[in-house]
Amino acid sequence: MNISFIVLTYNRTDALLAVLRALSTQCDARHEILIADDGSSPEQVKTLLQHCPVFSCPVRHIWHPDVGFTAAQARNMAARLAQGDYLIFLDGDCIPNKSFVAQHTRLAQPGFFVNGSRILLSTKLSCQVISGAVDLQKCSVFFWLGARLRGDVNKLLHLLPWPSSLFRVKQTFRWRGIRSCNFGLWRNDFISVNGFDESFQGWGHEDADLVLRLHHLGLHRKNGFMATEVFHLWHLENKRDRESVNKLTVTKRINTNLVMAEKGLQELDTAVSVKITQLH
């Protein structure tokens, strides 16, 4: 199975590099990395190009101009270029655990999408990770226990093994725990629902809308807890002035049979100035 990792970023290259370092030790020739850049500044892009870690698979940087929060469009642009059979979406501030790639590969199954989980890091630990003082891939059980006691992490699910299928599958749509910062699905299924819906403006719930439309397509949600955890670096919250409007849109769609995004892959604006750079 060939996997395309789509990593969303915006003006936070120090965090992105930490994510890429963690992926670089797990990826091989069956994989590719597509960095979906929602308009980072030239200085941020230059830092990425200079310090991107070495991969044994192709790495491409897909950039479009900064016109506000357009994460759905950035992800769709990268997905359109993806060559893998399977897509895994990551945010550029969510560091995969040391078995992330293997676990997502294990959980991938036709007829399902995988909703990953995350572990929140404190401001202090986030700074240590970004600076390189702490390598989360090499931390021992004792480190994690101490971090939990100090309040530097909110849970320790990544330390606990769990059977591949027990209690993972959800038959119906549920809001709880939907996160596009750690999400896997077959590329053909993503195309069948027309990708993320770019009609959602500002932060909030375009990921829930994607999950709802996948359910309408007939797919089932498989939760990736105790397997596909990512470590979410601390940051200030995005403005959420559109959250209630976006949530209302999803709520109205629950009792419909809507599958296709109103404005998605098929409607991508070819006039947008997109810059694609091959890093490896």
C-alpha positions as CSV (number, residue, x, y, z in Angstrom):
1,M,0.0,0.0,0.0
2,N,1.4,3.4,-1.0
3,I,0.6,6.2,1.4
4,S,0.6,10.0,0.8
5,F,1.1,12.1,4.0
6,I,-0.4,15.5,3.6
7,V,1.0,17.9,6.3
8,L,-0.8,21.2,6.7
9,T,1.3,24.2,7.7
10,Y,1.2,28.0,8.1
11,N,4.0,30.2,9.4
12,R,5.2,27.7,11.9
13,T,8.2,26.1,10.3
14,D,10.0,25.3,13.6
15,A,7.0,23.0,14.5
16,L,6.7,21.6,11.0
17,L,10.4,20.6,11.0
18,A,9.8,18.6,14.3
19,V,6.9,16.8,12.6
20,L,9.0,16.0,9.5
21,R,11.9,14.8,11.6
22,A,9.6,12.3,13.2
23,L,8.2,11.1,9.9
24,S,11.6,10.9,8.2
25,T,12.6,8.0,10.5
26,Q,9.4,6.0,9.6
27,C,8.8,6.6,5.9
28,D,10.3,4.5,3.0
29,A,9.9,4.2,-0.7
30,R,6.2,3.3,-0.4
31,H,5.4,6.8,0.9
32,E,5.4,10.4,-0.1
33,I,5.2,13.7,1.8
34,L,3.2,16.6,0.6
35,I,3.5,19.8,2.6
36,A,0.2,21.7,2.2
37,D,1.3,25.3,2.9
38,D,-1.6,27.8,3.5
39,G,0.5,30.8,2.5
40,S,3.6,30.9,4.8
41,S,5.9,33.9,4.5
42,P,9.0,33.7,2.3
43,E,11.2,33.6,5.4
44,Q,9.3,30.6,6.7
45,V,9.5,28.8,3.4
46,K,13.3,29.5,3.1
47,T,13.8,27.9,6.6
48,L,11.9,24.8,5.5
49,L,13.9,24.5,2.3
50,Q,17.2,24.8,4.2
51,H,16.5,22.5,7.1
52,C,14.1,19.8,5.8
53,P,15.3,16.5,7.0
54,V,16.4,13.8,4.6
55,F,13.7,11.3,3.5
56,S,13.9,8.1,1.6
57,C,10.7,9.0,-0.2
58,P,9.6,12.1,-2.3
59,V,8.8,15.3,-0.5
60,R,7.0,18.2,-2.2
61,H,6.0,21.6,-0.9
62,I,2.7,23.0,-2.2
63,W,2.3,26.7,-1.5
64,H,-0.5,29.1,-2.3
65,P,-0.9,32.8,-1.4
66,D,-2.1,33.8,2.1
67,V,-5.7,35.0,1.8
68,G,-6.8,34.0,5.3
69,F,-7.7,30.7,6.8
70,T,-8.1,28.3,3.8
71,A,-6.9,25.0,5.3
72,A,-9.5,23.1,3.3
73,Q,-8.2,24.5,0.0
74,A,-4.5,23.8,0.9
75,R,-5.3,20.2,1.8
76,N,-7.4,19.7,-1.4
77,M,-4.5,21.1,-3.5
78,A,-2.1,18.7,-2.0
79,A,-4.5,15.8,-2.2
80,R,-5.0,16.4,-5.9
81,L,-1.3,15.9,-6.4
82,A,-1.1,12.8,-4.2
83,Q,-0.1,9.6,-5.9
84,G,-0.7,7.2,-3.0
85,D,-3.6,4.8,-2.6
86,Y,-4.1,6.0,0.9
87,L,-4.1,9.6,2.3
88,I,-3.1,10.5,5.9
89,F,-3.7,14.1,6.9
90,L,-1.5,15.7,9.6
91,D,-1.2,19.2,11.0
92,G,2.2,20.8,11.0
93,D,2.2,21.0,14.8
94,C,1.2,17.4,15.5
95,I,4.3,15.1,15.9
96,P,3.6,11.5,15.1
97,N,4.5,8.8,17.7
98,K,7.3,6.4,16.8
99,S,5.0,3.7,15.4
100,F,2.5,6.1,13.7
101,V,3.1,5.0,10.2
102,A,3.1,1.3,11.0
103,Q,-0.1,1.7,13.1
104,H,-2.0,3.7,10.4
105,T,-0.9,1.1,7.9
106,R,-2.2,-1.7,10.1
107,L,-5.6,0.0,10.6
108,A,-6.2,0.9,7.0
109,Q,-9.1,-1.2,5.7
110,P,-11.5,-0.8,2.7
111,G,-14.8,0.6,3.7
112,F,-13.4,2.5,6.7
113,F,-11.6,5.8,7.5
114,V,-9.3,6.2,10.5
115,N,-9.8,9.0,13.0
116,G,-6.6,9.4,14.9
117,S,-6.1,10.8,18.4
118,R,-3.8,13.4,19.9
119,I,-1.9,14.1,23.1
120,L,-1.6,17.7,24.2
121,L,1.8,19.0,25.3
122,S,2.5,21.9,27.7
123,T,4.1,25.1,26.6
124,K,7.3,24.1,28.3
125,L,7.6,20.7,26.7
126,S,6.5,22.1,23.3
127,C,9.4,24.5,23.4
128,Q,11.9,21.7,24.4
129,V,10.7,19.6,21.4
130,I,10.9,22.4,18.9
131,S,14.4,23.4,20.0
132,G,15.6,19.8,19.7
133,A,16.3,19.4,23.4
134,V,13.7,16.6,23.7
135,D,13.2,13.9,21.0
136,L,9.8,12.4,21.6
137,Q,10.6,9.4,19.5
138,K,13.3,8.3,22.0
139,C,11.6,9.1,25.3
140,S,11.3,6.3,27.8
141,V,8.2,5.2,29.7
142,F,9.7,6.8,32.8
143,F,10.0,10.1,30.9
144,W,6.3,10.0,30.0
145,L,5.2,9.1,33.5
146,G,7.2,12.0,34.8
147,A,5.7,14.3,32.2
148,R,2.2,13.3,33.1
149,L,2.9,13.9,36.8
150,R,4.3,17.4,36.0
151,G,1.3,18.2,33.8
152,D,3.4,18.4,30.6
153,V,1.0,15.9,28.8
154,N,-2.7,15.3,29.3
155,K,-2.7,11.5,28.8
156,L,-0.5,8.5,28.1
157,L,-2.6,6.5,25.6
158,H,0.4,5.9,23.3
159,L,2.0,3.7,26.0
160,L,-0.9,1.3,26.1
161,P,-1.3,-1.5,23.5
162,W,-4.8,-2.2,22.2
163,P,-6.2,-4.9,19.8
164,S,-6.6,-3.8,16.2
165,S,-10.4,-4.0,16.1
166,L,-11.8,-4.1,19.7
167,F,-14.2,-1.1,20.2
168,R,-12.7,0.9,17.3
169,V,-15.6,1.0,14.8
170,K,-18.4,3.5,15.1
171,Q,-21.4,2.8,13.0
172,T,-23.0,6.3,13.2
173,F,-21.9,9.9,12.9
174,R,-20.6,11.4,16.2
175,W,-19.0,14.8,16.7
176,R,-16.7,13.6,19.5
177,G,-13.0,13.3,18.7
178,I,-13.2,14.2,15.0
179,R,-9.8,15.7,14.0
180,S,-8.4,16.3,10.6
181,C,-5.0,16.8,12.2
182,N,-4.6,13.0,12.3
183,F,-6.9,11.3,9.7
184,G,-6.5,8.5,7.3
185,L,-8.7,7.4,4.3
186,W,-8.5,5.8,0.9
187,R,-7.7,8.3,-1.9
188,N,-10.7,7.1,-4.0
189,D,-13.1,7.7,-1.1
190,F,-11.7,11.2,-0.6
191,I,-12.3,11.8,-4.3
192,S,-15.8,10.3,-4.1
193,V,-16.9,12.9,-1.6
194,N,-15.1,15.7,-3.5
195,G,-12.6,16.3,-0.7
196,F,-12.8,19.0,2.0
197,D,-15.6,21.6,1.5
198,E,-14.0,25.0,1.0
199,S,-17.3,26.7,1.4
200,F,-16.6,26.5,5.2
201,Q,-15.1,29.9,6.1
202,G,-12.7,30.4,9.0
203,W,-11.9,27.8,11.7
204,G,-14.1,25.0,12.6
205,H,-15.9,21.8,11.6
206,E,-14.9,21.3,8.0
207,D,-13.4,18.0,9.3
208,A,-16.8,17.0,10.9
209,D,-18.4,17.8,7.6
210,L,-16.0,15.5,5.8
211,V,-16.7,12.7,8.2
212,L,-20.4,13.1,7.8
213,R,-20.2,12.9,4.0
214,L,-18.0,9.8,4.3
215,H,-20.7,8.3,6.5
216,H,-23.3,9.2,3.8
217,L,-21.1,7.5,1.3
218,G,-21.4,4.3,3.3
219,L,-18.1,4.3,5.1
220,H,-17.5,3.6,8.8
221,R,-15.3,5.4,11.3
222,K,-12.5,3.5,12.9
223,N,-10.9,5.2,15.9
224,G,-7.1,5.1,16.2
225,F,-6.7,5.5,19.9
226,M,-3.8,3.7,21.6
227,A,-2.1,3.3,18.2
228,T,-1.9,6.5,16.0
229,E,-1.4,9.2,18.6
230,V,0.2,12.4,17.7
231,F,1.8,14.9,20.1
232,H,0.1,18.3,19.7
233,L,2.5,21.2,20.3
234,W,1.0,24.0,22.3
235,H,-0.1,27.2,20.5
236,L,-2.6,30.0,20.9
237,E,-6.0,29.1,19.7
238,N,-7.2,30.3,16.3
239,K,-10.0,32.8,16.0
240,R,-13.3,30.9,16.3
241,D,-15.7,33.6,15.2
242,R,-17.2,31.3,12.5
243,E,-17.4,28.1,14.5
244,S,-21.1,28.4,15.4
245,V,-22.0,29.1,11.7
246,N,-19.9,26.2,10.5
247,K,-21.4,23.8,13.1
248,L,-24.9,24.8,12.1
249,T,-24.1,23.9,8.5
250,V,-23.0,20.4,9.5
251,T,-26.0,20.0,11.8
252,K,-28.3,20.9,8.9
253,R,-26.6,18.3,6.7
254,I,-26.9,15.4,9.2
255,N,-30.5,14.6,8.0
256,T,-29.6,14.8,4.3
257,N,-27.9,12.4,2.0
258,L,-25.2,14.9,1.0
259,V,-22.0,13.2,-0.2
260,M,-20.3,15.7,-2.4
261,A,-18.6,18.8,-1.1
262,E,-20.2,22.0,-2.3
263,K,-16.8,23.4,-3.2
264,G,-14.1,20.8,-3.2
265,L,-11.6,19.0,-5.4
266,Q,-13.6,19.5,-8.6
267,E,-14.0,23.2,-8.0
268,L,-10.3,24.0,-7.2
269,D,-9.5,27.5,-8.6
270,T,-7.0,27.0,-11.4
271,A,-6.3,30.7,-11.3
272,V,-4.7,30.5,-7.8
273,S,-0.9,30.9,-8.0
274,V,0.3,27.6,-6.7
275,K,4.1,27.0,-6.3
276,I,5.3,23.4,-6.1
277,T,8.8,22.6,-4.9
278,Q,10.4,19.2,-4.9
279,L,12.5,18.9,-1.7
280,H,13.6,15.3,-2.2
